[in-house]
């Protein structure tokens, strides 16, 4: 498919728009807006592409099928004020808006603000919107029309920051944060999409992953396995997040039961350093935590209070469920400049402490000593490896003097300063185009050009019975697409799917139904589809 984008004052935006016992600690604090790159965030959107989906862009698509959907026309939005609202609680203040271009993460953690409660709220009406928990990977998509007209609700999300209330049974482990969305008595007419990050290396051959919900009595019940067929809930497992379509609010979490020893948890490993009270000593702390933004935020918060500095960009370690422990070693310390305290150069963490960490930041501490105060440069390697498993090397090259230390650059997540987006600007697909797509694909078609093909071309290949029970299957599929693509400002994947359906449609028509195809195309043109 060829897409040619030109700047104009008119057009349509359909295609416009991450041997000694170790010193193990558990963090008791949690912090908010730390801007670390999500693994899903390969290319960050600019501010205009996210918050101005009606940008003046002219898109030429060489496909008569796409033209028949009306993509050459400009989408229009019509907002409406809500005259009736439910009682609202206290509003939370959020940080000042900044451009969404790539922004360096400031290494000096002590300058970052603190947040005592990880919670966000937003008021939403009939036009829907998106609620984002900044820098955690957690978000909630409220579709257009999910809330009745003339009504509005204050919707909230929170993440459990303390000990997990979900106690794993047997070999089951917690793979995600515990996420609460509410109010619990809210009724929606269209399923909402809840996105929860997870740390599993996804493979149906090695994991049996479950979605669980906490009852009002505080017990956890299984909603479904992500591989189950269900008409009440839908789970789509991506490499770093699970997107869940639900019709009731509550507290949810993902758990995993390893099927084989090859089941893998993804861990984020990072090294922090700081001067000790003794002016000749320098402390290194190596963390291994579940690879979710939430878990690493706890590390950053704890280090900020201790005056720690991030010394190397964090890396991913694939930790297998093979019962072998984790070893952390400090290597290549410059002789005659530095020495490490005896018997601490290699530390080992038992398998169970890593595998069942439940997001608790565990670390190993190493103490290095300079021979003279004139030594200000430190270089060494940190080796983190699982016995008979994966290995990662963190290369430390730093100055122990803050004035001479280089800044390690990270990039801000695009949701870091906009927790709530309401109305049309929260969605990538303009509403008028969305209506045309639904009108085209909701109706069963003898040539197969219906919502099932739309699902297939968007890599939704299982549990299609869930969509069949919806009043508009295409709309729910598009809601799922919106949830999956919130971090990229590119509609190419959807455009390619529609283009491919158009070619399939044409191919089938040319074989046996050329006259019917012509009649269907004329009907679409006459009815503005």
HELIX and SHEET records of a PDB file:
HELIX    1   1 UNK A   47  UNK A   51  1                                   5    
HELIX    2   2 UNK A   64  UNK A   68  1                                   5    
HELIX    3   3 UNK A  109  UNK A  111  5                                   3    
HELIX    4   4 UNK A  293  UNK A  306  1                                  14    
HELIX    5   5 UNK A  351  UNK A  355  1                                   5    
HELIX    6   6 UNK A  402  UNK A  404  5                                   3    
HELIX    7   7 UNK A  424  UNK A  426  5                                   3    
HELIX    8   8 UNK A  431  UNK A  441  1                                  11    
HELIX    9   9 UNK A  451  UNK A  457  1                                   7    
HELIX   10  10 UNK A  464  UNK A  468  1                                   5    
HELIX   11  11 UNK A  473  UNK A  484  1                                  12    
HELIX   12  12 UNK A  492  UNK A  512  1                                  21    
HELIX   13  13 UNK A  514  UNK A  526  1                                  13    
SHEET    1   A 2 UNK A   3  UNK A   7  0                                        
SHEET    2   A 2 UNK A  57  UNK A  61 -1                                        
SHEET    1   B 5 UNK A  20  UNK A  21  0                                        
SHEET    2   B 5 UNK A 346  UNK A 349  1                                        
SHEET    3   B 5 UNK A 326  UNK A 331 -1                                        
SHEET    4   B 5 UNK A 377  UNK A 386 -1                                        
SHEET    5   B 5 UNK A 391  UNK A 399 -1                                        
SHEET    1   C 5 UNK A 119  UNK A 124  0                                        
SHEET    2   C 5 UNK A 153  UNK A 159 -1                                        
SHEET    3   C 5 UNK A 179  UNK A 182 -1                                        
SHEET    4   C 5 UNK A 250  UNK A 258 -1                                        
SHEET    5   C 5 UNK A 172  UNK A 174 -1                                        
SHEET    1   D 6 UNK A 119  UNK A 124  0                                        
SHEET    2   D 6 UNK A 153  UNK A 159 -1                                        
SHEET    3   D 6 UNK A 179  UNK A 182 -1                                        
SHEET    4   D 6 UNK A 250  UNK A 258 -1                                        
SHEET    5   D 6 UNK A 207  UNK A 214 -1                                        
SHEET    6   D 6 UNK A 220  UNK A 225 -1                                        
SHEET    1   E 6 UNK A 234  UNK A 237  0                                        
SHEET    2   E 6 UNK A 241  UNK A 246 -1                                        
SHEET    3   E 6 UNK A 192  UNK A 197 -1                                        
SHEET    4   E 6 UNK A 138  UNK A 142 -1                                        
SHEET    5   E 6 UNK A 129  UNK A 133 -1                                        
SHEET    6   E 6 UNK A 420  UNK A 422 -1                                        
SHEET    1   F 5 UNK A 309  UNK A 310  0                                        
SHEET    2   F 5 UNK A 264  UNK A 275 -1                                        
SHEET    3   F 5 UNK A 281  UNK A 290 -1                                        
SHEET    4   F 5 UNK A 362  UNK A 370 -1                                        
SHEET    5   F 5 UNK A 338  UNK A 340 -1                                        
SHEET    1   G 3 UNK A 309  UNK A 310  0                                        
SHEET    2   G 3 UNK A 264  UNK A 275 -1                                        
SHEET    3   G 3 UNK A 315  UNK A 320 -1                                        
END                                                                             
